[in-house]
């Protein structure tokens, strides 16, 4: 599965405990990553600066569903 355009659910719903450029303490679940652009694309995805959790995340129907709303529900349920 390719990342869905205008989604970015993984960059909002997931918590990141490691340092992110510009976010030294990572980010809590539900907080938009500062590197998520207005069109919901990761601005650091193709750089060495992205956290391991982002590198390891693979867009799959089990996590991403069929819409951004569904993806947010699924990903939030995993963080509970």
Number of C-alpha atoms within 10 A of each C-alpha: 8 8 13 16 11 13 18 23 25 24 23 22 24 22 20 21 14 15 15 19 14 10 13 10 12 16 21 14 19 17 13 19 23 15 18 17 14 9 10 17 17 17 12 15 14 9 8 9 11 18 18 13 13 14 11 8 10 14 15 13 12 10 18 24 17 12 14 17 12 14 23 23 15 17 22 18 10 11 11 6
